[in-house]
Each structure stands twice: as C-alpha cells, then as structure tokens.
C-alpha cells in the first residue's frame, strides 16, 4: 500500500478546535449533562454520531452532510483522548 503521508492539516485542526469549543458550550445552555460520563460515555456518543454520519451519507447527495458528522465524530474522539489520556502507539 502506498504511503500517503497524511498528517493533521491546519484546516482540519481548526475545524476540530471549533467543534470542541461548540461541544464545551453545550453545557452552558443545558444541552449536555454537567457531569462527564467517562470513557464509556464517550464511546456511546461516538457510536451515536458515527451512525448519524452513516445515515447522512445514505440519505444525502454528495459527502458534505456526512463529512460534517464525521467532523463531530473526530472531535468527540479527540475530546475523549484529551480528557482521559492518549496512549502512544508502541513501535515493534
């Protein structure tokens, strides 16, 4: 398989940071619980938004809607890693 050299771009980092700020604002307007639900809660939320991304792809022309949902999925995953730790990949 050809290596693509994919790294986080400034555009993607900014979109994720904007989404993280939005997620943090939800508590202030009563849209999320004050208490965090740990890694398990993050995994459930990831599952819900992954299904939304799949539904968006299946029910809309083009990729725009599903990419918006995928941005949410990526942000939820990044948030979980920031909150609970991000173990490094062990090299063989």
N, C-alpha and C positions, 0 to 999 in steps of 0.2 A: 504494500500500500504506500502510495506517495505521501510524504510528509508535507503538510500544508503550512506549517509554521504559524498556526493560529495562536494569537495572544489577545488579551483583552485590549480593545481599542479605546481611545478617549471617548468616542461617541457612545459605545456600549457602557463604559464606566459611568458616564454622566447620566444615561438613561436609568441605570440601576440605582445610582445615588438619588435621583429624583423620585424613583419609585419607593426607595427606602424612607425618604422624607415623608412621602404620602402615607405609607403604612404607619409611621410613627404618629402622624396627625390624626389617625382614626380613633385613637384612644381619647383624644381631646374632645371629639364630637360624639362620643358614646357609641361608636360603631364596632368597637372591639372591647374585650374584657380588659380590666385594669391589670389583672394577674396573667402572666405568661403561662402557657401550658407545657413548657419543656420541649424536649426533642420530639416526643410523641405527637404533641400538638402541631409542631412544625411539619411533621411528616403527613399528618392528616390534611393540613392546609395545602401542602404540596400536591397531594393526591386530588383534592377538590379542584385546584386550579389547573392541574395537568388535564383532568377530564374536560374542564371548560375550554382549554386550548384545543383539544381534540374535537370537541363539538363545534368550536368556531371554525376550524379548518373544514369540517364536513359540511357546514351549513352556510358558508360564505364563499363567494368567488375570490380568488387570489389568496394571498397569505397574510395580508395586513392585520386582520382581526386576530388570527391565531398567533401572530408574532407579538401582538400586544399582550395576549395572555401569557405567552412564553416569557416576556419581559417580567411579568408578575411572578411566574414560577422561579425564574433566576433570582429575583430579588428576595423572595421568601427563603430560598436556599442559602443565599449569601447572608441574610439576616441570621438564620439559624447557626451558620458557621461562625459568625462574629460573636453571637451570644454564648454559644456552647463550646466553641473550640473548633479548630480546623487542623486535624492531624495531617502531617505531611506524608506524602507517598514514600514508602520505603523503597529504596533502589535495590535491585537484585545484585 
